[in-house]
Amino acid sequence: MAHILHLTELSRWSAGGNVQADSLATEGYLHASPDEPTMLAVANRFYTRTTEPMVVLVVDTARVDAEVRWEAADPAPPPGVGAKVLFPHVYGPIPRTAVTEVLYPARDAQGTYTALERLPQET
């Protein structure tokens, strides 16, 4: 069982239904990361100015109906990620049943993403 990480807006996740992103329409796939350090590098490269709360979905690729391809970053990986790192691209929506955990990307006072944390459990 392989797990990948998909960063999305909390509002998009909270809306219910399958997980989609604008990139599915514009690029043909959803972006994901293979591990926490890579996910943090992506978040710090592309999402530091985001004010909306974000979540990271832990996705079991065996439960995804769409093809998942491991591909090179285009044009280049974010700073701190090696040139040979492959990124999982999901060529369709991610079913909610494929999400095994929801993590919160913690930020420091400067807005830098520093870690992925578990959300508090609802009682």
C-alpha positions as CSV (number, residue, x, y, z in Angstrom):
1,M,0.0,0.0,0.0
2,A,1.5,3.3,-1.1
3,H,0.6,6.6,0.4
4,I,1.0,10.0,-1.2
5,L,0.3,13.5,0.1
6,H,-2.1,16.0,-1.5
7,L,-2.2,19.6,-0.3
8,T,-5.6,21.3,-0.6
9,E,-7.7,24.1,0.9
10,L,-9.6,23.2,4.1
11,S,-12.7,24.6,2.5
12,R,-12.3,22.3,-0.6
13,W,-11.9,19.3,1.7
14,S,-14.8,20.3,4.0
15,A,-17.1,20.7,1.0
16,G,-17.3,16.9,0.7
17,G,-17.3,14.7,-2.4
18,N,-14.3,13.6,-4.4
19,V,-11.2,15.7,-4.0
20,Q,-10.5,17.8,-7.1
21,A,-8.3,20.8,-7.9
22,D,-8.1,23.4,-10.6
23,S,-5.0,21.6,-12.0
24,L,-7.2,18.6,-13.0
25,A,-8.9,20.9,-15.6
26,T,-5.8,22.9,-16.6
27,E,-3.1,20.2,-16.5
28,G,-5.0,17.0,-16.5
29,Y,-4.0,15.8,-13.0
30,L,-3.8,16.5,-9.3
31,H,-0.4,17.3,-7.8
32,A,0.8,15.2,-4.9
33,S,4.1,14.6,-3.0
34,P,5.8,11.4,-2.1
35,D,6.8,12.3,1.5
36,E,6.6,15.0,4.2
37,P,9.9,16.9,3.4
38,T,8.9,17.1,-0.3
39,M,5.4,18.3,0.7
40,L,6.8,21.0,2.9
41,A,9.2,22.2,0.1
42,V,6.2,22.4,-2.3
43,A,4.1,24.3,0.3
44,N,7.0,26.7,0.9
45,R,7.5,27.3,-2.8
46,F,3.9,27.8,-3.9
47,Y,1.7,28.5,-0.9
48,T,3.4,30.8,1.6
49,R,1.1,33.7,0.6
50,T,-2.0,31.6,1.0
51,T,-4.2,32.9,3.8
52,E,-6.8,30.2,3.6
53,P,-6.2,27.2,6.0
54,M,-4.7,24.2,4.2
55,V,-4.8,20.5,4.9
56,V,-2.7,17.6,3.7
57,L,-4.6,14.5,2.7
58,V,-2.8,11.2,3.1
59,V,-4.0,9.2,0.1
60,D,-3.9,5.4,-0.3
61,T,-3.1,5.0,-4.0
62,A,-4.7,1.5,-4.0
63,R,-8.0,3.1,-3.3
64,V,-7.7,5.7,-6.1
65,D,-9.7,4.8,-9.3
66,A,-7.6,7.1,-11.5
67,E,-4.1,6.5,-12.8
68,V,-1.3,7.6,-10.5
69,R,1.9,8.4,-12.5
70,W,5.3,9.1,-10.8
71,E,6.8,11.9,-12.9
72,A,9.6,14.5,-12.8
73,A,8.8,18.0,-11.7
74,D,8.2,20.4,-14.6
75,P,10.1,22.6,-15.0
76,A,12.1,21.9,-11.9
77,P,11.5,20.7,-8.3
78,P,11.2,23.3,-5.6
79,P,14.3,24.3,-3.6
80,G,15.4,21.6,-1.3
81,V,14.1,18.7,-3.4
82,G,16.5,16.7,-5.5
83,A,16.3,16.8,-9.3
84,K,15.7,13.0,-9.4
85,V,12.7,13.1,-7.1
86,L,9.5,11.9,-8.8
87,F,6.1,13.4,-8.0
88,P,2.9,11.4,-7.9
89,H,0.3,12.9,-10.3
90,V,-3.3,11.7,-10.0
91,Y,-5.1,11.7,-13.3
92,G,-8.6,12.1,-11.9
93,P,-10.4,13.0,-8.7
94,I,-9.3,11.4,-5.4
95,P,-12.2,9.6,-3.8
96,R,-12.8,10.5,-0.1
97,T,-12.6,6.8,0.7
98,A,-8.9,6.9,-0.5
99,V,-8.0,9.5,2.2
100,T,-6.7,7.7,5.3
101,E,-5.7,10.7,7.3
102,V,-5.9,14.5,7.3
103,L,-2.9,16.5,8.4
104,Y,-2.4,20.2,9.2
105,P,0.6,21.9,7.7
106,A,2.0,24.0,10.6
107,R,3.7,27.3,10.0
108,D,6.1,29.4,12.0
109,A,5.8,33.1,12.7
110,Q,7.3,34.0,9.3
111,G,4.8,31.9,7.5
112,T,7.2,29.0,6.6
113,Y,5.7,25.6,6.6
114,T,7.6,23.5,9.2
115,A,5.8,20.2,9.8
116,L,2.7,18.2,9.2
117,E,0.6,17.7,12.3
118,R,-2.4,15.6,13.1
119,L,-5.6,17.5,13.5
120,P,-7.2,17.2,17.0
121,Q,-9.8,14.5,17.1
122,E,-13.4,15.6,17.4
123,T,-15.2,14.4,20.5
